[in-house]
Amino acid sequence: MARIAIPVVEVSAPDGTKSFWAAYSIPHSQAVAAVRQKIPADHSAELSVVRLPNQWRPDDVSPGDIIQLDFDFLSSRA
């Protein structure tokens, strides 16, 4: 079975804080636009170099959902 990469979008707030969002079953080319619909207008968004682990499986998520990832999840990958 082919591995499907879930795009991760990095969001920056005006105060410099960052958050990461996963765009589940959304093409990379549309991920940033999908996340921008969920964040305030004064925040910036761009595709991230962060990747989700292969074994990551979201619970109760439907195709097209945007999921904010917590920093505990991301720091545990290091």
Secondary structure, DSSP 4 states (H G I P E B T S, - for coil): -PPPPPPEEEEE-TTS-EEEEEETT--HHHHHHHHHTTS-TT-EEEE-S----TT---SS--TT-EEEEPHHHHHTT-
